[in-house]
């Protein structure tokens, strides 16, 4: 983990962002010697399998569905 003062971070922000992305190392930004922020790399998966895992909920039978239960039809 690298520690850098806010003034130096401001001067070299874009270069430091590239450095964090490439090295996967955290960067702590200080103001008057006190840590105030942390820059961390984002891990993005390039594998499409499992990317949406847990985002879809299946309830009931999705193969054969009885529409008579879904539609309320008044007898004529």
N, CA and C of each residue as an Amber inpcrd file, in Angstrom:
protein
   228
   0.8420000  -1.1720000   0.0000000   0.0000000   0.0000000   0.0000000
   0.8890000   1.2370000   0.0000000   0.6000000   2.1220000  -0.9250000
   1.3680000   3.3560000  -1.0640000   0.6150000   4.4920000  -0.3780000
   1.3320000   5.3820000   0.2750000   0.7440000   6.5410000   0.9530000
   1.2660000   7.8000000   0.2710000   0.3490000   8.7280000  -0.0420000
   0.7360000   9.9140000  -0.7890000  -0.0350000  11.1310000  -0.2510000
   0.6180000  12.2930000  -0.1450000  -0.0820000  13.5090000   0.2930000
  -1.0730000  13.9930000  -0.7780000  -2.1170000  14.6730000  -0.3300000
  -3.1730000  15.1340000  -1.2300000  -2.6400000  16.0570000  -2.3280000
  -1.6990000  16.9220000  -2.0010000  -1.1430000  17.8270000  -3.0100000
  -0.4450000  17.0840000  -4.1330000   0.3110000  16.0570000  -3.7780000
   0.9970000  15.2560000  -4.7930000  -0.0190000  14.4330000  -5.5900000
  -1.0510000  13.9420000  -4.9130000  -2.0950000  13.2040000  -5.6100000
  -2.7770000  14.0970000  -6.6440000  -3.0680000  15.3350000  -6.2590000
  -3.7210000  16.2790000  -7.1630000  -2.8770000  16.5260000  -8.4120000
  -1.5690000  16.6260000  -8.2330000  -0.6650000  16.8920000  -9.3450000
  -0.5560000  15.7030000 -10.3040000  -0.5480000  14.4880000  -9.7720000
  -0.2900000  13.2980000 -10.5760000  -1.4800000  12.3340000 -10.6090000
  -2.6950000  12.8440000 -10.4760000  -3.8900000  12.0220000 -10.3310000
  -4.0490000  10.9670000 -11.4270000  -4.0060000  11.3540000 -12.6840000
  -4.2330000  10.4050000 -13.7790000  -3.1430000   9.3370000 -13.8390000
  -1.9060000   9.7310000 -13.6040000  -0.8060000   8.7650000 -13.5910000
  -0.9850000   7.7740000 -12.4450000  -1.3920000   8.2740000 -11.2870000
  -1.6060000   7.4030000 -10.1310000  -2.7770000   6.4540000 -10.3450000
  -3.8190000   6.9090000 -11.0370000  -4.9490000   6.0290000 -11.3480000
  -4.5000000   4.8660000 -12.2290000  -3.6950000   5.1610000 -13.2200000
  -3.1540000   4.0970000 -14.0760000  -2.2770000   3.1430000 -13.2700000
  -1.4760000   3.6930000 -12.3740000  -0.5830000   2.8800000 -11.5530000
  -1.3830000   1.9080000 -10.6670000  -2.4570000   2.3950000 -10.0500000
  -3.2910000   1.5450000  -9.2020000  -3.9680000   0.4670000 -10.0400000
  -4.4490000   0.8400000 -11.2110000  -5.1130000  -0.1330000 -12.0790000
  -4.1510000  -1.2270000 -12.5400000  -2.9330000  -0.8630000 -12.8470000
  -1.9620000  -1.8390000 -13.3600000  -1.3240000  -2.6830000 -12.2570000
  -1.0380000  -2.0760000 -11.1100000  -0.3380000  -2.8000000 -10.0420000
  -1.2910000  -3.5080000  -9.0790000  -2.5970000  -3.1460000  -9.1260000
  -3.6040000  -3.7070000  -8.2190000  -3.2320000  -3.4570000  -6.7580000
  -2.5550000  -2.3410000  -6.5030000  -2.1370000  -1.9720000  -5.1560000
  -2.9420000  -0.7590000  -4.6940000  -3.3520000  -0.7600000  -3.4340000
  -4.1200000   0.3490000  -2.8840000  -3.2480000   1.5850000  -2.7090000
  -3.9020000   2.7520000  -2.7590000  -3.2230000   4.0270000  -2.5820000
  -3.9810000   4.8180000  -1.5210000  -3.2980000   5.2180000  -0.4530000
  -3.9130000   6.0070000   0.6110000  -3.5000000   7.4600000   0.4270000
  -4.4930000   8.3580000   0.4470000  -4.2510000   9.7850000   0.2630000
  -4.3890000  10.4640000   1.6210000  -3.3800000  11.2630000   1.9660000
  -3.3830000  11.9230000   3.2720000  -3.5070000  13.4280000   3.1270000
  -4.0380000  14.0450000   4.1680000  -4.1170000  15.5000000   4.2460000
  -3.5410000  15.8890000   5.5940000  -2.4320000  16.5960000   5.5680000
  -1.6780000  16.9680000   6.7790000  -1.2950000  15.7290000   7.5850000
  -0.9320000  14.6630000   6.8660000  -0.4670000  13.4430000   7.5070000
  -1.5560000  12.5020000   7.9860000  -2.8230000  12.9010000   7.8380000
  -3.9500000  12.0720000   8.2870000  -4.6000000  11.4170000   7.0630000
  -4.7570000  10.0900000   7.0470000  -5.4170000   9.4240000   5.9190000
  -6.8570000   9.9050000   5.7680000  -7.2180000  10.3220000   4.5430000
  -8.5710000  10.8150000   4.2950000  -9.2920000  10.0380000   3.1980000
  -8.5460000   9.3350000   2.3380000  -9.1700000   8.6030000   1.2390000
  -8.2850000   7.4330000   0.8320000  -8.9280000   6.4640000   0.1870000
  -8.1880000   5.3050000  -0.3020000  -8.6400000   5.0190000  -1.7340000
  -7.6920000   4.8500000  -2.6310000  -7.9850000   4.4750000  -4.0090000
  -7.6490000   2.9900000  -4.1520000  -8.6310000   2.2190000  -4.6130000
  -8.4320000   0.7850000  -4.7800000  -8.7870000   0.3930000  -6.2060000
  -8.1460000  -0.6350000  -6.7430000  -8.4830000  -1.0700000  -8.0940000
  -9.8190000  -1.8070000  -8.1170000 -10.5220000  -1.7050000  -9.2200000
 -11.7750000  -2.4300000  -9.4050000 -11.4680000  -3.6790000 -10.2060000
 -11.9050000  -4.8130000  -9.6740000 -11.7120000  -6.0800000 -10.3630000
 -12.9280000  -6.3480000 -11.2410000 -12.7380000  -6.3620000 -12.5480000
 -13.8140000  -6.6160000 -13.4950000 -13.5910000  -7.9810000 -14.1170000
 -14.5950000  -8.8370000 -13.9990000 -14.4980000 -10.1800000 -14.5660000
 -14.7970000 -10.1190000 -16.0570000 -13.9530000 -10.7340000 -16.8610000
 -14.1930000 -10.7940000 -18.2980000 -14.8770000 -12.0970000 -18.6910000
 -15.0920000 -12.9900000 -17.7110000 -15.7650000 -14.2560000 -17.9550000
 -17.2690000 -14.0300000 -17.8600000 -18.0170000 -14.2160000 -18.9640000
 -19.4530000 -13.9350000 -18.9420000 -20.2590000 -14.9540000 -18.1400000
 -19.7340000 -16.1510000 -17.9070000 -20.4730000 -17.1710000 -17.1890000
 -20.4930000 -16.8570000 -15.7000000 -21.6700000 -16.7950000 -15.1410000
 -21.8360000 -16.5080000 -13.7260000 -21.9020000 -15.0260000 -13.4140000
 -21.8180000 -14.1760000 -14.4290000 -21.8220000 -12.7370000 -14.2030000
 -23.1460000 -12.2600000 -13.6010000 -24.2560000 -12.8600000 -14.0160000
 -25.5770000 -12.4630000 -13.5360000 -26.0980000 -13.4000000 -12.4480000
 -25.2440000 -14.2360000 -11.8880000 -25.6590000 -15.2060000 -10.8820000
 -26.3310000 -14.5050000  -9.7030000 -27.5000000 -15.0160000  -9.3540000
 -28.2350000 -14.4710000  -8.2250000 -29.1020000 -13.2790000  -8.5590000
 -29.1580000 -12.8380000  -9.8110000 -29.9470000 -11.6620000 -10.1540000
 -31.3290000 -12.0120000 -10.7120000 -31.6020000 -13.3060000 -10.9420000
 -32.8950000 -13.7390000 -11.4820000 -33.5180000 -14.7240000 -10.5040000
 -34.7910000 -14.5250000 -10.2390000 -35.5180000 -15.4270000  -9.3540000
 -36.6000000 -16.1200000 -10.1710000 -36.6020000 -17.4490000 -10.1720000
 -37.6080000 -18.2250000 -10.8750000 -38.5780000 -18.7690000  -9.8430000
 -39.8510000 -18.4500000 -10.0230000 -40.8750000 -18.9390000  -9.1100000
 -41.8900000 -19.7430000  -9.9000000 -42.1800000 -20.9250000  -9.4440000
 -43.1830000 -21.7640000 -10.0970000 -42.6110000 -22.5000000 -11.2880000
 -43.5130000 -23.1030000 -12.0520000 -43.1440000 -23.8930000 -13.2220000
 -43.0310000 -22.9760000 -14.4310000 -41.8540000 -22.8710000 -15.0110000
 -41.6660000 -21.9870000 -16.1610000 -41.8110000 -22.7370000 -17.4870000
 -42.0020000 -24.0710000 -17.4310000 -42.1300000 -24.8610000 -18.6510000
 -43.5810000 -24.9370000 -19.0940000 -44.4800000 -25.3270000 -18.2150000
 -45.9000000 -25.3720000 -18.5620000 -46.6420000 -24.5140000 -17.5430000
 -47.3150000 -23.5290000 -18.0320000 -47.9720000 -22.5680000 -17.1650000
 -49.4570000 -22.5820000 -17.4480000 -50.2740000 -22.6630000 -16.4180000
 -51.7180000 -22.6790000 -16.5540000 -52.2340000 -21.2430000 -16.5470000
 -52.6460000 -20.7530000 -17.7260000 -53.0850000 -19.3680000 -17.8510000
 -54.4310000 -19.1180000 -17.1870000 -55.2040000 -20.1550000 -16.9760000
 -56.5190000 -19.9480000 -16.3600000 -56.3710000 -19.4100000 -14.9330000
 -55.2770000 -19.7230000 -14.2670000 -55.0410000 -19.1950000 -12.9250000
 -54.5980000 -17.7390000 -12.9830000 -53.9560000 -17.3530000 -14.0400000
 -53.4380000 -15.9870000 -14.1570000 -54.5180000 -14.9910000 -14.5760000
 -55.4670000 -15.4380000 -15.3760000 -56.5070000 -14.5510000 -15.8740000
 -57.8040000 -14.8410000 -15.1420000 -58.3650000 -13.8360000 -14.5820000
 -59.6720000 -13.9950000 -13.9810000 -60.7130000 -13.6930000 -15.0510000
 -61.4910000 -14.7020000 -15.4210000 -62.4740000 -14.5580000 -16.4690000
 -63.8620000 -14.6580000 -15.8410000 -64.6730000 -13.6500000 -16.0860000
 -66.0530000 -13.6770000 -15.5940000 -66.9070000 -14.5250000 -16.5300000
 -67.6570000 -15.4740000 -15.9860000 -68.5270000 -16.2730000 -16.8550000
 -69.6240000 -15.3950000 -17.4420000 -69.9810000 -15.6200000 -18.6900000
 -70.9670000 -14.8090000 -19.3970000 -72.3280000 -15.4090000 -19.2480000
